[in-house]
Amino acid sequence: MSSPVVAPRSVAATPARGSARPLLFLAMAVCSGATVANVYLAQPLLALLAGGFGASRSAAGVVVTCAQFGYAAGILLLVPLGDVRRRRPLLGALLAVTVAMLLAAAAAPGLAVLAAATALIGGATVIPQVLVPLAAELAPPERRASVVANVQIGLLTGIVGSRVVGGAVGQLLGWRAVYLLAAALTAVAGAVTVRLLPAEGERTGPRYTSLLASLPRLLREQPALRHSSLLHGALFGAYSATWTTLVLVLTGRHYHFSSAVAGLFGLLGLAGAVAAPWAGRFIDRRGPLPIAAAALLLTLLSAGAYALGSSRLVAVILGIVLANVGVQWSQLANQARVLAHLPDVRSRANTVFMVIVFLCGAVAAAASTACYGAFGWGGVCAVQAALALAGLLVLPAAYRYDSNNHH
């Protein structure tokens, strides 16, 4: 398939992809987990931040918001550089900025400085979104989805671990220690990964402004990118709707769990990491769309389980497990599909994919809070089911396209 944009060229030969590079791929997974955790550090620390700065919890929440917006901006503005810049110096620069800003956050004298540092942390710690296309490029074609699955496992583990470990360390040593620990982990994991990356020759491509201008054209001209962005955007929106408001159910009048106990339910999200390797192997053998379809069906089943969960704890647990396996399978399948269809512009394709998915999740999360207030938990579960059904409507077009464009 021809690309709508000029692919970068290297003056040196691209490194051979025949070897499995197990140590490199393991380092990529660990680095992805260590760096993506930086986006979520403040979430379990809100009470400590509010107490430390003499602010309300809602005021301290601006730190979480800044991290999320910074991450979205970084995906949009920095990840496309992976198509036209050598990845070792690009990752080295991102790591240096991230570590510097984590140290600045640890020393922040006030909430405004911490929020500003957190925004810059989010913008620079888009390292996993550079590593995923790079892992797909370096992996042998017959193992590409399996390798990407392993990197995604690191990503998910980092998200879950940041909330659990961050909360425990913050409670024991204070919130500043969390940022210092994150700086150390980021520096070590990043340095090892960059050291193991194969050397590249000079890469040339469009100017930066042209690079960004190519993003909407890429979405317009590439059906596979549109299909997978819509498929996972709908499913991630469904996942975000219930995940955002689930804490209100767990701490509500039926269960009366504390916020700390409710947070432990997040560990059930690791079910997605456990199920990812099998899905990666299946995708390598049979293609991504069967896994994408299974993910949507699991999300529908999860909505039903969640609906029963307002009074049955076992149903809540089942809903969490199904939803997390579904969202992990969907991300893996749709991301692998995009990277396979657009090998010459993987970083830009990943940028478009992640921005659309992020926006869908943000809109659904915001809508779910209003829906919970108006219709209760049952209404939120209905939103999850409706979005999963919307994703299923996109599947036939994706299957038709893939049957005519084998990769």
C-alpha positions in Angstrom: 0.0 0.0 0.0 1.3 3.4 -0.9 1.7 6.0 1.9 0.2 9.4 1.6 3.3 11.0 3.0 7.0 10.7 2.3 8.6 8.0 4.3 11.8 8.7 6.1 15.0 7.5 4.5 18.2 6.3 6.3 21.6 6.8 4.9 22.7 3.6 6.7 21.1 0.2 6.4 18.3 -0.5 8.8 19.3 -3.0 11.4 18.4 -6.6 10.7 15.2 -7.8 12.3 15.9 -11.5 12.2 17.1 -11.9 15.8 14.5 -12.0 18.6 16.4 -9.5 20.7 14.7 -10.8 23.9 16.8 -8.6 26.3 16.0 -5.4 24.3 12.2 -6.2 24.2 12.2 -6.9 27.9 14.0 -3.6 28.5 11.4 -1.9 26.3 8.5 -3.4 28.4 10.1 -2.3 31.7 10.9 1.2 30.4 7.3 1.5 29.1 5.9 0.6 32.5 8.3 2.9 34.4 7.6 5.9 32.2 3.9 5.6 31.7 3.5 5.4 35.5 4.7 9.0 35.7 1.4 10.2 34.1 -0.6 8.6 37.0 1.7 9.4 40.0 -0.6 12.1 41.4 -3.8 10.1 41.4 -3.2 8.2 44.7 -1.5 11.3 46.3 -4.3 13.8 46.1 -5.1 13.8 49.9 -1.4 14.1 50.7 -0.9 16.9 48.2 -3.9 18.8 49.5 -2.7 18.4 53.1 0.9 19.4 52.2 -0.1 22.5 50.4 -3.1 23.5 52.5 -5.5 23.2 49.5 -8.7 21.3 48.9 -8.7 18.0 47.2 -10.5 19.4 44.2 -7.8 22.1 43.9 -5.1 19.4 44.1 -6.8 17.6 41.3 -5.4 20.1 38.9 -2.1 18.2 39.1 -3.9 15.1 37.7 -5.5 17.1 34.9 -2.2 18.7 33.9 -0.5 15.3 33.6 -3.3 14.0 31.3 -3.3 17.1 29.1 0.5 17.1 28.9 0.5 13.4 27.9 -2.1 14.1 25.1 -0.1 17.1 23.9 3.1 15.0 23.9 1.5 12.2 21.9 0.3 14.8 19.3 3.4 16.9 19.1 6.4 14.7 19.9 5.6 11.0 19.0 5.5 11.8 15.2 9.2 12.6 15.4 9.8 8.8 15.6 9.2 8.6 11.9 12.0 11.1 10.9 14.5 11.2 13.8 16.9 8.6 15.1 15.2 7.0 18.1 18.2 6.7 20.4 18.8 10.5 20.7 15.0 11.2 20.6 14.4 8.8 23.5 17.5 10.1 25.3 16.2 13.7 25.1 12.7 12.7 26.3 14.1 10.7 29.2 16.4 13.6 30.3 13.4 16.1 30.3 11.2 13.6 32.2 13.8 12.9 34.9 14.5 16.7 35.3 10.9 17.5 35.6 10.3 14.7 38.1 13.1 16.1 40.3 11.5 19.6 39.9 8.1 18.1 41.0 9.7 16.6 44.0 11.1 20.0 45.0 8.0 22.0 44.1 7.4 24.8 46.7 3.7 25.1 45.7 0.8 23.6 43.9 1.2 25.8 40.8 4.8 24.8 40.3 3.9 21.1 40.8 1.1 21.3 38.3 3.4 23.0 35.7 6.1 20.3 36.3 3.5 17.6 36.0 2.3 18.9 32.7 5.9 18.8 31.3 6.3 15.3 32.8 3.3 14.2 30.9 4.4 15.8 27.7 7.9 14.2 27.8 7.0 10.8 29.2 5.4 9.7 25.9 8.3 7.3 25.6 6.0 4.2 25.5 4.3 5.6 22.4 7.7 5.9 20.7 8.8 2.4 21.8 5.6 0.6 20.6 6.1 1.4 16.9 9.9 0.8 17.3 9.3 -2.6 18.8 7.0 -3.5 15.8 9.8 -2.4 13.5 12.5 -4.4 15.2 10.4 -7.6 15.8 10.5 -10.4 13.3 7.2 -10.1 11.2 6.0 -13.5 12.4 6.3 -12.4 16.1 5.3 -8.7 15.8 2.1 -8.8 17.7 3.6 -11.0 20.5 6.4 -8.5 20.9 4.0 -5.5 21.0 1.9 -7.5 23.5 4.9 -7.8 25.9 5.5 -4.0 25.6 1.8 -3.4 26.3 2.0 -5.7 29.4 4.8 -3.4 30.8 2.6 -0.4 30.0 -0.5 -1.8 31.8 1.6 -3.0 34.8 3.1 0.5 35.1 -0.4 2.1 35.1 -1.7 -0.2 37.8 1.5 -0.3 39.8 1.8 3.5 39.9 -1.5 3.7 41.8 -0.7 0.9 44.2 3.0 1.5 44.9 2.7 5.3 44.7 -0.1 5.3 47.3 1.9 3.0 49.6 5.2 4.9 49.3 3.4 8.3 49.6 1.7 7.1 52.8 5.0 5.9 54.3 7.6 8.4 53.1 5.6 11.4 51.8 4.5 12.4 48.3 7.9 13.9 47.4 9.5 10.5 47.8 7.2 9.1 45.1 8.5 11.6 42.6 12.1 10.9 43.6 11.6 7.2 43.2 9.9 7.7 39.8 12.9 9.8 38.7 15.3 7.0 39.7 13.3 4.2 38.0 12.8 6.3 34.8 16.5 7.1 34.6 17.7 3.5 35.1 15.1 1.8 32.9 15.5 4.4 30.2 19.3 4.3 30.2 19.3 0.5 29.8 16.8 0.6 27.0 18.6 3.3 25.0 21.9 1.5 25.5 20.5 -1.7 24.0 18.9 0.0 21.0 20.6 -0.7 17.7 22.4 2.2 16.1 20.7 4.0 13.2 22.0 6.1 10.4 20.7 9.6 9.7 17.0 9.7 9.0 15.4 12.4 6.8 11.8 13.2 6.1 9.4 16.1 6.0 9.8 19.2 8.0 8.2 19.3 11.4 5.2 21.5 10.3 4.7 19.2 7.3 4.9 16.2 9.7 2.1 17.5 11.8 0.1 18.5 8.8 0.3 15.0 7.5 -1.7 13.6 10.4 -5.2 14.5 9.4 -4.4 13.5 5.8 -3.2 10.1 7.1 -6.5 9.6 8.8 -8.5 10.7 5.7 -6.6 8.5 3.3 -6.0 5.3 5.3 -9.2 3.2 6.0 -7.4 0.7 8.2 -6.4 3.6 10.5 -10.0 4.9 10.6 -11.4 1.5 11.3 -9.1 0.6 14.2 -9.3 4.1 15.7 -13.1 3.9 15.8 -13.0 0.3 17.0 -10.7 0.9 19.9 -12.0 4.4 20.5 -15.5 3.0 21.1 -14.3 0.3 23.3 -12.0 2.5 25.3 -14.8 5.0 25.8 -17.0 2.1 27.0 -14.2 1.0 29.4 -13.7 4.6 30.7 -17.4 5.2 31.3 -17.7 2.5 33.9 -14.1 2.6 35.3 -14.5 6.3 36.1 -17.6 6.0 38.1 -17.1 2.5 39.6 -15.5 4.0 42.7 -18.8 5.8 43.4 -20.5 2.3 43.5 -17.8 0.7 45.7 -17.8 3.6 48.2 -21.6 4.1 48.0 -24.4 3.1 50.3 -24.4 -0.7 49.5 -20.7 -1.5 49.9 -19.4 1.3 52.0 -15.7 0.5 51.1 -13.1 3.1 51.9 -11.3 4.9 49.1 -8.1 2.8 49.8 -10.0 -0.5 49.7 -11.8 0.6 46.5 -8.5 1.4 44.9 -7.3 -2.1 45.5 -9.9 -3.3 42.9 -7.6 -1.7 40.4 -5.3 -4.7 40.8 -7.9 -6.8 39.0 -6.9 -4.8 35.9 -3.8 -7.0 35.7 -6.1 -9.6 34.3 -5.6 -7.8 31.0 -1.8 -8.3 31.3 -2.2 -12.0 32.0 -4.4 -12.5 28.9 -2.3 -10.4 26.5 0.5 -12.9 25.5 -2.1 -15.4 24.3 -3.8 -12.7 22.3 -0.5 -11.6 20.8 0.3 -15.2 19.6 -3.2 -15.6 18.2 -2.9 -12.3 16.2 0.5 -13.4 14.8 -1.2 -16.6 13.5 -4.7 -15.5 12.6 -4.8 -11.7 12.4 -6.1 -9.0 14.7 -9.8 -8.7 13.9 -11.0 -11.9 15.6 -9.4 -10.6 18.8 -10.9 -7.2 18.3 -14.3 -8.8 17.9 -13.8 -10.9 21.0 -12.8 -7.8 23.0 -16.1 -6.0 22.0 -18.1 -9.1 23.1 -16.3 -9.3 26.4 -17.1 -5.6 26.9 -20.8 -6.3 26.3 -20.7 -9.1 28.8 -18.9 -6.8 31.2 -21.7 -4.3 31.0 -24.2 -6.9 32.0 -22.0 -8.1 34.9 -21.5 -4.5 36.0 -25.3 -3.9 35.9 -25.7 -6.7 38.4 -22.8 -5.3 40.5 -24.8 -2.6 42.3 -25.7 -5.3 44.8 -23.5 -8.3 44.0 -19.8 -8.0 44.6 -18.9 -11.1 42.6 -20.6 -9.4 39.6 -18.4 -6.3 40.1 -15.3 -8.5 40.1 -16.4 -10.3 37.0 -17.2 -7.0 35.2 -13.8 -5.6 36.1 -11.9 -8.7 34.8 -13.9 -8.9 31.5 -13.6 -5.1 30.9 -9.8 -5.1 31.5 -9.2 -8.2 29.3 -11.4 -6.6 26.6 -9.6 -3.2 26.6 -6.2 -4.8 26.6 -7.1 -7.2 23.7 -8.6 -4.3 21.8 -5.6 -2.1 22.1 -3.3 -4.9 21.1 -5.3 -6.0 18.2 -6.1 -2.6 16.7 -2.6 -1.2 17.3 -1.0 -4.2 15.7 -3.4 -3.8 12.8 -2.5 -0.2 12.3 1.3 -0.8 12.5 1.0 -3.7 10.0 -1.0 -1.7 7.4 1.2 1.5 7.7 4.8 0.3 8.1 6.4 3.4 6.6 4.7 5.9 9.0 4.2 3.9 12.1 4.9 6.7 14.6 2.4 9.1 12.9 -0.2 6.3 12.6 0.3 5.5 16.3 -0.1 9.2 17.1 -3.4 9.5 15.3 -4.7 6.3 16.8 -3.8 7.2 20.4 -5.1 10.8 20.1 -8.5 9.6 18.9 -8.6 6.8 21.5 -7.6 9.3 24.3 -10.3 11.8 23.2 -13.0 9.1 23.1 -12.0 8.0 26.6 -12.0 11.5 27.9 -15.4 12.3 26.5 -16.9 9.1 27.8 -15.5 9.6 31.2 -16.9 13.1 31.4 -20.3 12.0 30.1 -20.4 9.0 32.5 -20.2 11.3 35.6 -23.2 13.3 34.3 -25.0 10.0 33.4 -24.4 8.6 36.9 -26.0 11.7 38.4 -29.0 11.5 36.1 -29.7 7.8 35.8 -27.5 6.0 38.3 -25.1 3.1 37.8 -27.5 1.3 35.4 -27.4 4.3 33.0 -23.6 4.1 33.0 -23.7 0.4 32.2 -26.0 1.1 29.4 -23.5 3.6 28.0 -20.8 0.9 28.1 -23.1 -1.5 26.2 -24.1 1.0 23.6 -20.5 2.0 22.8 -19.5 -1.7 22.5 -22.4 -2.2 20.1 -21.2 0.8 18.1 -17.8 -0.8 17.8 -19.3 -4.0 16.5 -21.0 -2.0 13.7 -17.5 -1.0 12.4 -16.2 -4.6 12.2 -17.7 -5.6 8.8 -16.0 -2.7 7.1 -12.7 -3.6 8.7 -13.1 -7.2 7.7 -13.8 -6.2 4.1 -10.8 -4.0 3.9 -8.4 -6.6 5.4 -9.7 -9.3 3.0 -8.7 -7.1 0.1 -5.4 -5.9 1.6 -3.4 -8.8 3.0 -0.4 -8.1 5.2 
